[in-house]
Amino acid sequence: MATFFTSERKKQKMVWEGFVYNLNKDPGKGRRYWICEEYFTSVKCVGRAITDGDNVVTVTKTHYGHAPSAVAVQAKQVRSKIQEVAGDPGNRNAPRTVVNECLAGTSDAAIAIHPKLTSLEQAVRRKRKFGGANEDIPNSLADVYFPDELRHTKTELEEDIVFADTGANDPQRIIILGSPTNLRRLLRCTTWLCDGTFHTSPNAFYQIDSVHGLYQRRVIPFLTCLLPNKTRATHEKLIQLILDRIDRIIEVDNIQYRPQTIIIDRLSRRVSNKLFAPRSLWLIFMVAGSIFVKLIGELFSAATCKQGMHRT
């Protein structure tokens, strides 16, 4: 049985006995004329076929210069499927998820002749951009929203990733992203690292702050904070939001959470006392990016040396 699919350039193709044909003529009345796709390459294969209204294939000219390849056919079908899924306005999955789902069940030989995953992901983004499947990019804080299908993790728990949100009516809106599981892991970390960036911040926000924790000898980002500006008042408000959520978890889990070391760039004495008063700790303020990098390097160099001494 012949199979049909549409190429990336919206050309109709047919697969028959391991060969791929391009639609050459469609005069109507159910008859369609096909030509081997290798005719347009240096091979110049003249293989031709005709299909009737029931898609029964009649080969009128045999192929020459190349052999049938089930692997190449499968690879072309996967590329067509990726384009089809990417062009679906109802599909909001990340490009990597779209590619992985389309590659599921594909043979290793077919995957091997595909482009790199990053190239396939770029093809998904390009299809969505020019196909009109992308959502409008919000340009104001009030326009930012999270669809239900994007608010939850892909794990079995399906946790809400919107850690905190001051609301669309807040002119200084703050959004914190992080699952409850990640927050509990952060509370078990004795060392926290906080830093921000402006270069990758979304259009509606001014800065992205991230809260990392030294978890099982690895620095892992647990919270991502979208901020409207970099004022001290905004950072104090951010800390208060985190504290309020921490208090709720403590009431349920009855755990201790105060870290011993914080590496951070700015924090008022009032907020720092409120956050860290229960126990003494080292509070390190960054005065330059190079100092931050040096501190991290020394921290993990010391940890590595200590670990090596224990092993010996």
N, C-alpha and C positions, 0 to 999 in steps of 0.2 A: 504494500500500500504506500502510495506516495505521500509525503508530508510537505507542508507549505509553511513558510515563514516570511517575515518582512525584514529586510536588511536595515542597517543604521541610516541609510539614505532613502529609506521608504520604498525600496525596490522589492517586488515580489520574487521569491525564489522557491524552487522545488527541489526536493531531495528524492532521488530514485536510484536504488541499487548502488549506493555509495558515491554517486556523482551529484553535483549541485548545478542546477540550471537556473538561468535568468529568464524572466518572462520577455519574450521577443515581440509577440503580437497577440492582441486580444480583439479579434474582429467581432466578437459576440457569438450568439447562437450556441454557446457552450463550448466551442472549440478554442483552445489557446495553444500558442506555439512557443516552444522553449528552446533555448540555446545554451550550450555548456558555458559556464562562467569563465573557463580557461580560454575561451575564444578571444577574450579581450586582453590576454596576457601574451607573453612571448611564445607560449605553447601553441596557440592558435588552433585549439581543438575544435572540430566542426560537429561535435556530437549534438544531435537535435532530437526533440521529442514533441509529441502532440498529446494533449489531454482533451477528453470529451466532457460532456456535462456531468458525468458520474466520476470524473477524475481518474478514468482509466488511461494508463500511459501507454503510448505506442512510440517506440524508438524508431526514428526514421533514418538517422545516421549514427553510426557507432563512433565511440571515442577513440582517440589515439594520442600518444605523446605523454599520457599520465595514467596512473592507476586509480581506482576508486579508493577513498580513504574515509573510513567511518570516524576516525579521530578528528579529522579536519571538519567533517560535517557536524559532529557534536560540538566542536568549538564554535562554529558559526551559529548554531542554534542557541548556545548559551549567550553569546553576544547579543543576539536578537531578543532573548528573554530579558536580559539586563536593560536594554533600551525600552522594552515594553513596560517593565515594572517602574523604571525611573520616570516614564511619562505619565504614570497614573497619578492624578491629582490627589487621590485619597491615600496614597502611600507616603507616610512621613518618616519612614525609617532612615537611619543614617546611611550614607553611601556604602560604608564597609558592611553594614548589615544586609543591604540589598545585594551586594556582590556575593557575600557568603551564602545567602539563601539561594541565589541562582546557580552557584557552583556546587551546591549540595547534590550528591549522586553522580557528579561528573567524573569520568575516569582520570587517573593520574596522567595518562598520555595526553588527554585533551587539555588538562590544566597546564601542562608543561609548555604547550605552544601558545597559550594565552599571553597577553602582555602582563606587566607587573600589576599587582593589586592596586597600587597607587594610580596607575593609568586607567584601570577599570573604574575606580572611584571617581576620578576626574571626568570620565565619560558620563557617569551618573549626574554629576553636578552640571555638566555642560547641557545635558538633555533637559534637566529641570530648569535651567536658566533660560534657554532659548525656546523651550516648550511651554513656558508659562505655568509650570507646576509648582514653582516656588511661592511661598507665602511672602506677603509684603514685609519688608524689613521695618520694624518700628523705629521711628525717629524721635519719640518722646517717651518719658517714663510711664505715662498713662497708657500708652499703646502696647506695652509689654504684657504678654499673657502666655500661659503654659497650657497647651491642649492636654486633655486627660490622658491620651495615649503616650505623651512624652513626659509626664510627671512622675512616672513610677520606674523603679529599677527593673532590670531584666531577670533578676533572681527569683527564686520561688516565693520570697516574702513580698515582692512587688511593693516595696516601700516608697513613700512619697519623698521625692528628692528636694522639694521646696522646703528647706529648713525653716525659713522665716521670710515674711514679705510684709512690709509696712502698708501696702495697698496702693492702688492706682490713683487715689485721691491725695496722696502725700506728695507735695512738690519736691521733697528731698527723699524720694523713695529708695529704700535699701532692700535688696533681695539676697538671701543667703541660700546656697545650694549645698545639700549634704543629706545623706540618709541617716535615720536613727542608729543603724548599726555602725556607721562610720563615726558618729558622735560618741558612742560608747567606747569605741576603740581609741578615740582621741583622749577620752577621760582617763584611760589607763596608761597614757604616755607620760613619762616624767619630764620630757623635753618637748617644748612647742617651738615652732619656728613660724614667724609671720612675715609676709612680704607682699608687695603689690607691684603692679605693672600698669602702664598707660597704653602701650603700643597695641595690645590685642583686645582692648576693651570694646564692647559693642557701641554702636553709634549713640544710643540713648544714655549711656553711662560714661562716667569720667575715668573710673579706675576699677581695676579688679584686684582684690586682696585675697590671699589664700592662707589658710592655716594648716600647717604640716605638723605631723607628730613623728617622733622617733619610735617606731613600732617594730619590734622584733629585729632591731639593728638596721632598719631601713627607714628612710625619710619618705613618708607617704602623705599626699595631700588629702585632707579629710573634709575641709570646708572651702567653698568658693564664694566670695562676697562681691556683689556688684554695687558700686558706690557712685553717688551723683557728683561728689567732689572729694577733696582731700583735706577738708578742715578738721580740726580737732573735735569739734562738736559732732561731726558725722562719725568719727572713729569711736567716740564715747557712746554714741547711740548704737553703733554696731556691737560693741562689747556688751552693752546692756541687753541687747537681743539674744546674744549667745548665752549670757548668764541666766536669763529667764528660762530658756529652753533647757539649760543644764539643771536648773533647780527642779524642773518637772521630772527629769529622768532620775535624779537623786531620790526624789520622793518614792518613785516606783521601785528602783533597783537597790536603793540604800547602799551606794558606793561612794568612796572618796575620790575626788577628782583633781585636787590642786596640784599643778605641776611644780617641779623643783627648779626648772630653768626655762626662761622665756627669752627668745631672741626676737626683738621687735624694733620698729623704727620710732614710733611716737605713741605716747600714752600719758595722760595727765596723772598727777599724783593721787587725785581723788579716786579715779577709776582703778588705778593700779592697787591702791590700798584695799578697795572693795573686792577686787578680784583675787588678791593674793595674801590678804591679811591673816588667814588661819595658820600659815606656816611661813617660815623664812625661806627665801629662795634667791637665786641670782637672776636679776632682771637686766638684760644686756640691750643697750640702745645702739642702733646702727647709725654711724655718722657718715658712712660712705659705702658704696657697693663693694669696694675692695676689702674693707674691713670685715664685712659680712662673709665674703667668700673665705677670707683667711680664718675667721672664727670657725666656720663649718669645717674647713680642712683640718685645723688643729683638733677639733672635737672628735672627728672620726679617725684621725691618725692615732690619737690617744686610745680610743676605743679598740682599734685594731691591734695596737701594741699590747694592750692589757689582755685582750683575748688570746694573742699568741703566747703570752707568758703563762696563762692558765693552762693552755694546751700542752706546753712543754713540761 
